[in-house]
Amino acid sequence: MKITPEDYAILERAVKRTMTLTGLTLDNYTSLGLTAKRYRWDMLEQTQIKIGDGINIDGDVNIYAYANDNHIDTALRKITKTK
């Protein structure tokens, strides 16, 4: 996984907290005909984390400075335990 351990820890805490607070599961999504990928990215969106590009804006997690959406999705799959 290309995401740094520090950024992964931030994503993991935020996404797991969102999953708990919303109570939404992958089963909720698939029952509506939505995909696991949609679930993962919706959970990330709900965290309100700003995935930045490395220009050091306060509050950004500067993942796009060194990774892309595929790398982020790999991290999200691990966090949400989805395929």
C-alpha positions in Angstrom: 0.0 0.0 0.0 1.4 3.4 -1.0 -0.4 5.4 1.7 2.0 6.3 4.5 1.3 4.8 7.9 0.6 8.2 9.4 -2.0 9.1 6.7 -3.5 5.6 6.9 -4.0 6.0 10.6 -5.9 9.2 10.0 -8.1 7.7 7.4 -8.7 4.6 9.5 -9.8 6.5 12.6 -12.1 8.8 10.6 -13.7 6.1 8.4 -14.2 3.7 11.3 -15.8 6.5 13.3 -18.1 7.4 10.4 -19.1 3.7 9.9 -20.0 3.5 13.6 -21.9 6.8 13.7 -23.9 6.3 10.5 -24.6 2.7 11.2 -24.4 2.0 7.5 -23.0 -1.3 6.3 -22.1 -2.8 3.0 -25.3 -4.8 3.2 -27.3 -1.6 3.2 -25.6 -0.5 0.0 -25.8 -3.8 -1.8 -29.5 -4.1 -1.0 -29.9 -0.8 -2.9 -27.9 -2.1 -5.9 -24.8 0.0 -4.9 -21.3 -1.3 -5.0 -18.7 -1.9 -2.3 -16.6 0.8 -3.9 -19.4 3.3 -3.6 -19.7 2.4 0.1 -16.0 2.9 0.7 -15.9 6.3 -0.9 -19.2 7.4 0.7 -17.8 6.6 4.1 -14.7 8.6 3.3 -16.8 11.5 2.0 -18.8 11.4 5.3 -15.6 11.9 7.3 -15.2 15.4 5.9 -11.5 14.8 5.6 -10.0 17.0 2.9 -7.6 14.8 0.8 -5.1 17.5 -0.2 -2.4 17.7 -2.9 0.6 18.6 -0.8 0.2 22.4 -0.8 -0.1 22.3 3.0 -3.5 23.9 3.5 -4.5 23.5 7.1 -6.7 20.4 7.7 -5.6 18.6 4.5 -4.4 15.1 4.6 -1.8 15.5 1.8 -2.2 12.1 0.2 -2.5 13.3 -3.4 1.0 14.7 -3.1 2.3 11.1 -3.5 -0.7 8.8 -4.2 -3.8 8.5 -6.4 -7.4 7.3 -6.1 -6.3 3.7 -6.6 -4.0 3.9 -3.7 -6.6 5.5 -1.5 -9.1 2.8 -2.5 -6.7 0.1 -1.5 -6.5 1.7 2.0 -10.3 2.0 2.1 -10.8 -1.6 1.2 -8.5 -2.6 4.1 -10.3 -0.3 6.5 -13.8 -1.3 5.5 -12.9 -4.9 4.9 -14.6 -4.9 1.5 -13.4 -6.1 -1.9 
